[in-house]
Amino acid sequence: MTSAQEAAGAPDPSDLGYEQAREELVEVVRRLESSGPGLEESLRLWERGEALARRCEEWLAGARARIEAVQAAQEAAQEQRDGGPATGPAHDIAGDGTTG
């Protein structure tokens, strides 16, 4: 966190984009590792870091869900073009080379 952020009050993590939250989290970790802050400041930084980490996780989970949705849509479109469900290792439920 920069001194400007501290003076103005740091923004709510839920208002931050992934890159902003990650950048601030890196700064929080750097400050905690520097052994400079006292106990109270360390606790404040730790809490802020936890909130920022949660925000980053939310962004990553959202990105993961979007990727999975696109992949599922592509697989469904491919199945329609092929006239049926796809076969092969990706659909090998039993792991024995069969699809059923």
N, C-alpha and C positions, 0 to 999 in steps of 0.2 A: 504494500500500500504506500502510495506516495504521501508526502506531507500535505499536499493539496487535498487529497482525499480525506486525510485525517482531519484537517481543518474544516472542511465542508461537510464532514460526515460521509462515510463510505456508502455507496449506493447499495440498495437491497440486492442480494445475489440473484433473486428471481427476475430482476430487471436487466441482468447482464447476458450478453451473448457468450457463446462457448469460449471464443478467443479471449474476451475480456476477463471472464472468470478464471480461465487457466493462467493468464498472465499475472493476475493479482495473486492467485494461489502460489505461483512460483515465487513471487516476491515475499509472501507471508512465510513460506518455508525457508527462504534465504535468511530472513530476519530471525526466525526461530533458531536456525542453525548457527547464527553468528554469536550466540551466547551473550548478546548485548542487553536484551530486554530483561527487566526484573520479573518477578513472579506474576504480578498483576497484569503487566503488559503481555507476558507470555501466554497467560490464560486467555486474554482478549484476542490475541493473534490466533491461538489454537481454535477458539470458537469460530472466528471468522474463516479460518482455513477449512474447518469442517463444513460450514455453510457453502463455501465456494466449491469444495469437492463434491458435495451433493448436487450442486447446480451443474457442474461438469458431467456428472453421471446422468443427470436428467437429459442433457443435450445428447450424450452418447447413446442413451437408450432410445431416444426419439429417432436419431439417425439410423440406428440398428433396425428399428421397426419399419422405417421408410424403405430401407434396402430390402428387408425381408418381404415387404408388400410388393415391391417392384419385381423381385425374383418370383414370387408366387404368381403374379399376373403374367409374367413371361412364360412360366411353366404351363399355366392354364391355356395361354394362347397357343403354345406349341402343341399341347395335347389336342386342341380343337383342330389345328392344321393337320395333325397326324391322324385324326379320327379316333382317338382313344387315349387312355392314360399312358404316360411314359413308362418305359421299362428300363431296367438296368440297375447299376449299383446304388443310385440315389433313391430308388424305390424298393430295394431289396430288404424287406422288413426282417426276415429271419436271418439274413447274413449268409445264406447258403446258395446264392445265385438264382433263387426263385423270387417271384414277386407276390406270392400269396401265402 
